[in-house]
Amino acid sequence: MTITYKTIWPELPHVKVPVLHKIVYAHTVDDVQAQYQRSYKDHLVDEWLKANCRSPYYHSPGWMKEKSIQFEDDKEAVLFALRWT
């Protein structure tokens, strides 16, 4: 597990947040919001995330047209990108 942290408030150097790595793995068809257009690939991605990720990850909001995952762990982001993009 390798998580990169950054300080976003110079006046609070002890407060650090993880750097998120966004990986886009699909786009919707015909300008439909992602929440209304689930595919078999989305199911496979969810299963892969459950099996391979130990650190937090975040799905893109359903109102977007692209489907992406944001990872806190650097290595998990690389492994996901190699497998799904």
A tleap script that builds the chain and sets N, CA, C and O, in Angstrom:
source leaprc.protein.ff14SB
mol = sequence {
  NMET THR ILE THR TYR LYS THR ILE TRP PRO
  GLU LEU PRO HIE VAL LYS VAL PRO VAL LEU
  HIE LYS ILE VAL TYR ALA HIE THR VAL ASP
  ASP VAL GLN ALA GLN TYR GLN ARG SER TYR
  LYS ASP HIE LEU VAL ASP GLU TRP LEU LYS
  ALA ASN CYS ARG SER PRO TYR TYR HIE SER
  PRO GLY TRP MET LYS GLU LYS SER ILE GLN
  PHE GLU ASP ASP LYS GLU ALA VAL LEU PHE
  ALA LEU ARG TRP CTHR
}
set mol.1.N position { 0.844 -1.170 0.000 }
set mol.1.CA position { 0.000 0.000 0.000 }
set mol.1.C position { 0.893 1.238 0.000 }
set mol.1.O position { 1.693 1.441 0.913 }
set mol.2.N position { 0.746 2.049 -1.024 }
set mol.2.CA position { 1.516 3.279 -1.155 }
set mol.2.C position { 0.556 4.433 -1.395 }
set mol.2.O position { -0.033 4.549 -2.470 }
set mol.3.N position { 0.405 5.275 -0.404 }
set mol.3.CA position { -0.481 6.426 -0.535 }
set mol.3.C position { 0.359 7.691 -0.424 }
set mol.3.O position { 1.120 7.868 0.527 }
set mol.4.N position { 0.209 8.565 -1.411 }
set mol.4.CA position { 0.909 9.847 -1.415 }
set mol.4.C position { 0.008 10.887 -0.760 }
set mol.4.O position { -1.170 10.997 -1.102 }
set mol.5.N position { 0.554 11.639 0.168 }
set mol.5.CA position { -0.204 12.686 0.847 }
set mol.5.C position { 0.346 14.045 0.473 }
set mol.5.O position { 1.522 14.185 0.136 }
set mol.6.N position { -0.531 15.062 0.537 }
set mol.6.CA position { -0.080 16.427 0.290 }
set mol.6.C position { -0.701 17.356 1.332 }
set mol.6.O position { -1.752 17.065 1.904 }
set mol.7.N position { -0.030 18.466 1.559 }
set mol.7.CA position { -0.524 19.503 2.459 }
set mol.7.C position { -1.189 20.563 1.599 }
set mol.7.O position { -0.550 21.141 0.720 }
set mol.8.N position { -2.461 20.822 1.845 }
set mol.8.CA position { -3.160 21.794 1.012 }
set mol.8.C position { -3.323 23.150 1.696 }
set mol.8.O position { -3.682 24.131 1.045 }
set mol.9.N position { -3.067 23.213 2.984 }
set mol.9.CA position { -3.127 24.471 3.719 }
set mol.9.C position { -1.759 24.745 4.339 }
set mol.9.O position { -1.385 24.087 5.309 }
set mol.10.N position { -1.013 25.695 3.803 }
set mol.10.CA position { 0.325 25.971 4.341 }
set mol.10.C position { 0.315 26.352 5.827 }
set mol.10.O position { 1.276 26.080 6.547 }
set mol.11.N position { -0.754 26.968 6.273 }
set mol.11.CA position { -0.826 27.367 7.678 }
set mol.11.C position { -1.118 26.174 8.608 }
set mol.11.O position { -1.009 26.300 9.827 }
set mol.12.N position { -1.483 25.036 8.039 }
set mol.12.CA position { -1.718 23.814 8.808 }
set mol.12.C position { -0.868 22.680 8.223 }
set mol.12.O position { -1.405 21.783 7.574 }
set mol.13.N position { 0.435 22.709 8.444 }
set mol.13.CA position { 1.308 21.713 7.799 }
set mol.13.C position { 1.105 20.284 8.289 }
set mol.13.O position { 1.515 19.342 7.611 }
set mol.14.N position { 0.489 20.104 9.438 }
set mol.14.CA position { 0.267 18.750 9.957 }
set mol.14.C position { -0.992 18.098 9.378 }
set mol.14.O position { -1.200 16.900 9.568 }
set mol.15.N position { -1.834 18.864 8.677 }
set mol.15.CA position { -3.041 18.326 8.054 }
set mol.15.C position { -2.709 17.935 6.613 }
set mol.15.O position { -2.377 18.788 5.790 }
set mol.16.N position { -2.802 16.639 6.318 }
set mol.16.CA position { -2.471 16.145 4.986 }
set mol.16.C position { -3.643 15.337 4.435 }
set mol.16.O position { -4.367 14.676 5.178 }
set mol.17.N position { -3.808 15.406 3.133 }
set mol.17.CA position { -4.871 14.658 2.461 }
set mol.17.C position { -4.249 13.770 1.381 }
set mol.17.O position { -3.213 14.117 0.813 }
set mol.18.N position { -4.872 12.637 1.101 }
set mol.18.CA position { -4.310 11.759 0.064 }
set mol.18.C position { -4.507 12.356 -1.328 }
set mol.18.O position { -5.512 13.014 -1.599 }
set mol.19.N position { -3.544 12.119 -2.192 }
set mol.19.CA position { -3.654 12.508 -3.595 }
set mol.19.C position { -4.515 11.457 -4.283 }
set mol.19.O position { -4.225 10.264 -4.194 }
set mol.20.N position { -5.576 11.889 -4.969 }
set mol.20.CA position { -6.453 10.947 -5.659 }
set mol.20.C position { -6.013 10.797 -7.108 }
set mol.20.O position { -5.676 11.778 -7.769 }
set mol.21.N position { -6.018 9.563 -7.592 }
set mol.21.CA position { -5.639 9.251 -8.964 }
set mol.21.C position { -6.902 8.842 -9.718 }
set mol.21.O position { -7.498 7.805 -9.425 }
set mol.22.N position { -7.307 9.661 -10.690 }
set mol.22.CA position { -8.535 9.408 -11.440 }
set mol.22.C position { -8.220 8.600 -12.694 }
set mol.22.O position { -7.369 8.982 -13.498 }
set mol.23.N position { -8.922 7.473 -12.848 }
set mol.23.CA position { -8.773 6.611 -14.006 }
set mol.23.C position { -10.138 6.492 -14.688 }
set mol.23.O position { -11.080 5.962 -14.099 }
set mol.24.N position { -10.247 6.983 -15.923 }
set mol.24.CA position { -11.480 6.864 -16.704 }
set mol.24.C position { -11.437 5.533 -17.438 }
set mol.24.O position { -10.485 5.250 -18.165 }
set mol.25.N position { -12.470 4.714 -17.247 }
set mol.25.CA position { -12.478 3.393 -17.886 }
set mol.25.C position { -13.580 3.235 -18.929 }
set mol.25.O position { -13.576 2.244 -19.659 }
set mol.26.N position { -14.525 4.175 -19.028 }
set mol.26.CA position { -15.583 4.072 -20.034 }
set mol.26.C position { -16.311 5.403 -20.158 }
set mol.26.O position { -16.201 6.274 -19.295 }
set mol.27.N position { -17.054 5.542 -21.245 }
set mol.27.CA position { -17.946 6.679 -21.467 }
set mol.27.C position { -19.321 6.135 -21.834 }
set mol.27.O position { -19.441 5.037 -22.379 }
set mol.28.N position { -20.350 6.908 -21.531 }
set mol.28.CA position { -21.700 6.471 -21.868 }
set mol.28.C position { -21.979 6.734 -23.351 }
set mol.28.O position { -21.256 7.476 -24.016 }
set mol.29.N position { -23.031 6.112 -23.840 }
set mol.29.CA position { -23.421 6.244 -25.238 }
set mol.29.C position { -24.602 7.203 -25.336 }
set mol.29.O position { -25.477 7.192 -24.470 }
set mol.30.N position { -24.641 8.020 -26.363 }
set mol.30.CA position { -25.765 8.920 -26.652 }
set mol.30.C position { -26.042 9.920 -25.538 }
set mol.30.O position { -27.197 10.267 -25.292 }
set mol.31.N position { -24.990 10.390 -24.859 }
set mol.31.CA position { -25.120 11.441 -23.845 }
set mol.31.C position { -26.039 11.071 -22.679 }
set mol.31.O position { -26.677 11.948 -22.096 }
set mol.32.N position { -26.111 9.808 -22.341 }
set mol.32.CA position { -26.921 9.333 -21.215 }
set mol.32.C position { -26.080 9.394 -19.951 }
set mol.32.O position { -24.879 9.127 -19.984 }
set mol.33.N position { -26.711 9.748 -18.835 }
set mol.33.CA position { -25.991 9.783 -17.571 }
set mol.33.C position { -25.570 8.367 -17.177 }
set mol.33.O position { -26.268 7.393 -17.457 }
set mol.34.N position { -24.423 8.280 -16.527 }
set mol.34.CA position { -23.838 6.976 -16.186 }
set mol.34.C position { -24.740 6.141 -15.277 }
set mol.34.O position { -24.730 4.913 -15.363 }
set mol.35.N position { -25.510 6.781 -14.418 }
set mol.35.CA position { -26.363 6.021 -13.497 }
set mol.35.C position { -27.460 5.248 -14.226 }
set mol.35.O position { -28.000 4.287 -13.679 }
set mol.36.N position { -27.796 5.651 -15.444 }
set mol.36.CA position { -28.839 4.975 -16.206 }
set mol.36.C position { -28.295 4.001 -17.240 }
set mol.36.O position { -29.061 3.347 -17.947 }
set mol.37.N position { -26.981 3.905 -17.328 }
set mol.37.CA position { -26.400 3.056 -18.357 }
set mol.37.C position { -25.308 2.170 -17.768 }
set mol.37.O position { -24.120 2.435 -17.950 }
set mol.38.N position { -25.706 1.143 -17.077 }
set mol.38.CA position { -24.763 0.174 -16.524 }
set mol.38.C position { -24.514 -0.915 -17.554 }
set mol.38.O position { -25.419 -1.296 -18.296 }
set mol.39.N position { -23.305 -1.405 -17.597 }
set mol.39.CA position { -22.957 -2.446 -18.556 }
set mol.39.C position { -22.333 -3.629 -17.817 }
set mol.39.O position { -22.092 -3.580 -16.610 }
set mol.40.N position { -22.085 -4.674 -18.569 }
set mol.40.CA position { -21.408 -5.839 -17.998 }
set mol.40.C position { -20.004 -5.464 -17.554 }
set mol.40.O position { -19.504 -5.998 -16.564 }
set mol.41.N position { -19.361 -4.548 -18.278 }
set mol.41.CA position { -18.027 -4.087 -17.893 }
set mol.41.C position { -18.067 -3.419 -16.517 }
set mol.41.O position { -17.150 -3.601 -15.717 }
set mol.42.N position { -19.116 -2.653 -16.237 }
set mol.42.CA position { -19.247 -2.023 -14.920 }
set mol.42.C position { -19.315 -3.085 -13.821 }
set mol.42.O position { -18.712 -2.928 -12.759 }
set mol.43.N position { -20.033 -4.135 -14.077 }
set mol.43.CA position { -20.116 -5.241 -13.113 }
set mol.43.C position { -18.733 -5.868 -12.899 }
set mol.43.O position { -18.333 -6.121 -11.763 }
set mol.44.N position { -18.008 -6.115 -13.992 }
set mol.44.CA position { -16.666 -6.700 -13.887 }
set mol.44.C position { -15.707 -5.775 -13.138 }
set mol.44.O position { -14.890 -6.240 -12.344 }
set mol.45.N position { -15.804 -4.478 -13.386 }
set mol.45.CA position { -14.969 -3.500 -12.682 }
set mol.45.C position { -15.266 -3.542 -11.186 }
set mol.45.O position { -14.343 -3.560 -10.373 }
set mol.46.N position { -16.539 -3.559 -10.820 }
set mol.46.CA position { -16.907 -3.615 -9.400 }
set mol.46.C position { -16.350 -4.865 -8.726 }
set mol.46.O position { -15.843 -4.801 -7.606 }
set mol.47.N position { -16.445 -5.994 -9.408 }
set mol.47.CA position { -15.905 -7.236 -8.851 }
set mol.47.C position { -14.385 -7.162 -8.709 }
set mol.47.O position { -13.834 -7.631 -7.712 }
set mol.48.N position { -13.710 -6.584 -9.686 }
set mol.48.CA position { -12.257 -6.441 -9.632 }
set mol.48.C position { -11.857 -5.542 -8.460 }
set mol.48.O position { -10.904 -5.841 -7.740 }
set mol.49.N position { -12.587 -4.442 -8.273 }
set mol.49.CA position { -12.287 -3.518 -7.173 }
set mol.49.C position { -12.437 -4.211 -5.818 }
set mol.49.O position { -11.588 -4.052 -4.940 }
set mol.50.N position { -13.507 -4.973 -5.649 }
set mol.50.CA position { -13.719 -5.679 -4.383 }
set mol.50.C position { -12.608 -6.690 -4.114 }
set mol.50.O position { -12.183 -6.862 -2.971 }
set mol.51.N position { -12.146 -7.349 -5.154 }
set mol.51.CA position { -11.145 -8.405 -4.991 }
set mol.51.C position { -9.722 -7.876 -4.829 }
set mol.51.O position { -8.890 -8.543 -4.215 }
set mol.52.N position { -9.424 -6.696 -5.365 }
set mol.52.CA position { -8.032 -6.245 -5.445 }
set mol.52.C position { -7.683 -4.982 -4.664 }
set mol.52.O position { -6.504 -4.645 -4.556 }
set mol.53.N position { -8.656 -4.281 -4.123 }
set mol.53.CA position { -8.362 -3.001 -3.454 }
set mol.53.C position { -8.528 -3.105 -1.944 }
set mol.53.O position { -9.526 -3.626 -1.445 }
set mol.54.N position { -7.547 -2.607 -1.242 }
set mol.54.CA position { -7.618 -2.545 0.220 }
set mol.54.C position { -7.809 -1.115 0.708 }
set mol.54.O position { -8.368 -0.889 1.781 }
set mol.55.N position { -7.346 -0.158 -0.076 }
set mol.55.CA position { -7.481 1.262 0.275 }
set mol.55.C position { -8.775 1.815 -0.313 }
set mol.55.O position { -9.358 1.217 -1.217 }
set mol.56.N position { -9.222 2.957 0.204 }
set mol.56.CA position { -10.461 3.546 -0.321 }
set mol.56.C position { -10.350 3.926 -1.794 }
set mol.56.O position { -9.288 4.327 -2.270 }
set mol.57.N position { -11.463 3.794 -2.501 }
set mol.57.CA position { -11.599 4.238 -3.884 }
set mol.57.C position { -13.002 4.814 -4.039 }
set mol.57.O position { -13.896 4.513 -3.247 }
set mol.58.N position { -13.187 5.638 -5.056 }
set mol.58.CA position { -14.441 6.366 -5.211 }
set mol.58.C position { -14.906 6.294 -6.663 }
set mol.58.O position { -14.125 6.554 -7.579 }
set mol.59.N position { -16.167 5.946 -6.875 }
set mol.59.CA position { -16.762 5.937 -8.213 }
set mol.59.C position { -17.127 7.365 -8.607 }
set mol.59.O position { -17.389 8.205 -7.746 }
set mol.60.N position { -17.141 7.633 -9.895 }
set mol.60.CA position { -17.580 8.943 -10.371 }
set mol.60.C position { -19.079 9.098 -10.105 }
set mol.60.O position { -19.798 8.102 -10.027 }
set mol.61.N position { -19.554 10.336 -9.965 }
set mol.61.CA position { -20.980 10.551 -9.720 }
set mol.61.C position { -21.825 10.062 -10.895 }
set mol.61.O position { -21.372 10.085 -12.039 }
set mol.62.N position { -23.029 9.628 -10.618 }
set mol.62.CA position { -23.901 9.081 -11.645 }
set mol.62.C position { -24.346 10.061 -12.698 }
set mol.62.O position { -24.742 9.647 -13.788 }
set mol.63.N position { -24.296 11.362 -12.410 }
set mol.63.CA position { -24.754 12.344 -13.381 }
set mol.63.C position { -23.720 12.623 -14.476 }
set mol.63.O position { -24.027 13.321 -15.443 }
set mol.64.N position { -22.523 12.098 -14.343 }
set mol.64.CA position { -21.488 12.341 -15.343 }
set mol.64.C position { -21.673 11.419 -16.549 }
set mol.64.O position { -22.378 10.413 -16.473 }
set mol.65.N position { -21.035 11.775 -17.653 }
set mol.65.CA position { -21.091 10.969 -18.878 }
set mol.65.C position { -19.914 10.004 -18.976 }
set mol.65.O position { -19.940 9.070 -19.778 }
set mol.66.N position { -18.892 10.223 -18.168 }
set mol.66.CA position { -17.750 9.308 -18.151 }
set mol.66.C position { -17.795 8.483 -16.872 }
set mol.66.O position { -18.316 8.918 -15.845 }
set mol.67.N position { -17.243 7.295 -16.961 }
set mol.67.CA position { -17.187 6.409 -15.798 }
set mol.67.C position { -15.740 6.323 -15.355 }
set mol.67.O position { -14.857 5.966 -16.135 }
set mol.68.N position { -15.507 6.651 -14.099 }
set mol.68.CA position { -14.138 6.662 -13.598 }
set mol.68.C position { -14.105 6.224 -12.142 }
set mol.68.O position { -15.120 6.183 -11.448 }
set mol.69.N position { -12.893 5.898 -11.716 }
set mol.69.CA position { -12.633 5.546 -10.327 }
set mol.69.C position { -11.490 6.425 -9.856 }
set mol.69.O position { -10.526 6.630 -10.593 }
set mol.70.N position { -11.579 6.951 -8.637 }
set mol.70.CA position { -10.484 7.697 -8.026 }
set mol.70.C position { -9.912 6.844 -6.898 }
set mol.70.O position { -10.637 6.369 -6.024 }
set mol.71.N position { -8.610 6.666 -6.941 }
set mol.71.CA position { -7.923 5.814 -5.979 }
set mol.71.C position { -7.056 6.647 -5.051 }
set mol.71.O position { -6.458 7.639 -5.467 }
set mol.72.N position { -6.991 6.234 -3.786 }
set mol.72.CA position { -6.036 6.824 -2.855 }
set mol.72.C position { -4.681 6.134 -2.974 }
set mol.72.O position { -3.641 6.780 -2.844 }
set mol.73.N position { -4.687 4.841 -3.218 }
set mol.73.CA position { -3.448 4.061 -3.292 }
set mol.73.C position { -2.844 4.151 -4.692 }
set mol.73.O position { -3.520 3.875 -5.683 }
set mol.74.N position { -1.578 4.535 -4.771 }
set mol.74.CA position { -0.885 4.704 -6.046 }
set mol.74.C position { -0.802 3.392 -6.820 }
set mol.74.O position { -1.073 3.362 -8.020 }
set mol.75.N position { -0.434 2.322 -6.151 }
set mol.75.CA position { -0.255 1.030 -6.823 }
set mol.75.C position { -1.579 0.470 -7.329 }
set mol.75.O position { -1.637 -0.090 -8.424 }
set mol.76.N position { -2.629 0.615 -6.553 }
set mol.76.CA position { -3.931 0.130 -6.990 }
set mol.76.C position { -4.409 0.891 -8.220 }
set mol.76.O position { -5.038 0.308 -9.103 }
set mol.77.N position { -4.117 2.182 -8.284 }
set mol.77.CA position { -4.482 2.980 -9.456 }
set mol.77.C position { -3.747 2.485 -10.699 }
set mol.77.O position { -4.341 2.384 -11.773 }
set mol.78.N position { -2.469 2.178 -10.561 }
set mol.78.CA position { -1.685 1.675 -11.695 }
set mol.78.C position { -2.201 0.313 -12.149 }
set mol.78.O position { -2.363 0.078 -13.347 }
set mol.79.N position { -2.458 -0.577 -11.209 }
set mol.79.CA position { -2.965 -1.905 -11.564 }
set mol.79.C position { -4.324 -1.813 -12.267 }
set mol.79.O position { -4.577 -2.526 -13.238 }
set mol.80.N position { -5.183 -0.940 -11.772 }
set mol.80.CA position { -6.493 -0.750 -12.399 }
set mol.80.C position { -6.336 -0.209 -13.818 }
set mol.80.O position { -6.985 -0.695 -14.743 }
set mol.81.N position { -5.477 0.794 -13.992 }
set mol.81.CA position { -5.263 1.378 -15.308 }
set mol.81.C position { -4.709 0.349 -16.296 }
set mol.81.O position { -5.108 0.329 -17.460 }
set mol.82.N position { -3.807 -0.488 -15.842 }
set mol.82.CA position { -3.240 -1.517 -16.716 }
set mol.82.C position { -4.305 -2.537 -17.134 }
set mol.82.O position { -4.276 -3.049 -18.253 }
set mol.83.N position { -5.221 -2.820 -16.246 }
set mol.83.CA position { -6.233 -3.844 -16.532 }
set mol.83.C position { -7.416 -3.299 -17.335 }
set mol.83.O position { -7.917 -3.986 -18.225 }
set mol.84.N position { -7.875 -2.072 -17.038 }
set mol.84.CA position { -9.153 -1.609 -17.574 }
set mol.84.C position { -9.077 -0.486 -18.589 }
set mol.84.O position { -10.121 -0.076 -19.096 }
set mol.85.N position { -7.908 0.034 -18.916 }
set mol.85.CA position { -7.853 1.107 -19.923 }
set mol.85.C position { -7.040 0.689 -21.114 }
set mol.85.O position { -6.886 1.463 -22.059 }
savepdb mol mol.pdb
quit
